[in-house]
Amino acid sequence: MDATTQTAAPSKAQKWTSYVLSALVILFLVFDSAIKLMKLPVVQEASARLGYQNETTFHIGIVLLLCVILYAIPQTSVLGAIFLTGYLGGAVATHTRVGDPLFSHILFPTYLATLLWLGLYLREPRLRALVPFRG
């Protein structure tokens, strides 16, 4: 593909696919943030197993929610994606440190990050121009 194809406005199918992918990621991460903010016992137990204290989990939920809000706003979506990539990288590191299973726990944040960036890539011509895929 040449540069003009990469920077062209997304097709209707690309836009809808991007909205669905981004919505799935946003819904999952808002849910994840909400259960951290509600201080549910199951979340507190899981966080303790990962080495986090109860008050830390609440703060992580706030940070996650702020990152998701940035991602959901079109004008700040790239910044939100960058912050969420860092957040999800921390999740990979945490699950690696405690020896969780590879495909279900360690790589799950990577799956989310892939969907997050793919959703953004499909609808954002400037991102496709910045990171072109050449055939």
C-alpha positions, -999 to +999 in steps of 0.1 A: +000+000+000+012+035-007+010+065+016-022+078+000-040+045+008-027+047+044-039+082+050-073+079+032-104+083+053-115+049+068-142+030+050-176+025+067-166-011+075-133+000+090-151+027+111-176+002+125-150-024+132-129+002+150-159+013+171-168-023+180-132-031+190-127+001+210-161-003+227-152-039+238-119-026+252-135+004+269-163-017+284-139-043+298-115-017+312-143+004+327-156-027+344-121-035+356-117+000+370-152-001+386-146-033+405-113-019+418-130+014+429-158-006+446-132-024+467-149-058+462-135-085+484-126-107+455-106-079+439-088-072+472-079-109+475-067-111+439-047-079+443-031-091+475-021-123+457-004-101+431+014-082+459-007-050+460-022-035+492-059-026+494-054+012+491-031+007+461-059-012+442-082+018+446-056+041+432-049+018+403-086+019+395-086+057+394-055+057+371-071+031+348-104+050+346-086+083+337-066+065+310-098+049+296-116+083+296-086+098+276-089+069+251-126+073+247-124+110+238-115+113+201-092+143+206-071+125+233-075+089+221-039+084+210-026+098+244-051+075+261-038+045+241-002+053+250-011+055+287-032+023+285-003+005+268+019+014+298-008+003+322-012-030+304+025-035+303+025-032+341-001-059+342+021-082+321+050-075+344+029-082+375+015-115+362+050-126+350+065-118+385+040-140+403+043-168+378+008-168+364+000-189+333+013-174+300-017-174+276-045-167+300-029-142+324+005-129+312-005-123+276-042-112+282-032-075+286-013-078+253-044-091+237-063-061+250-036-037+239-037-052+204-075-046+202-071-011+216-045-001+190-062-019+161-095-001+169-076+032+169-056+024+138-087+015+117-104+049+123-074+073+126-058+082+092-030+101+109-020+070+129-020+049+097+002+075+081+026+074+110+028+036+111+021+024+076+019-013+068+036-021+035+027-051+014 
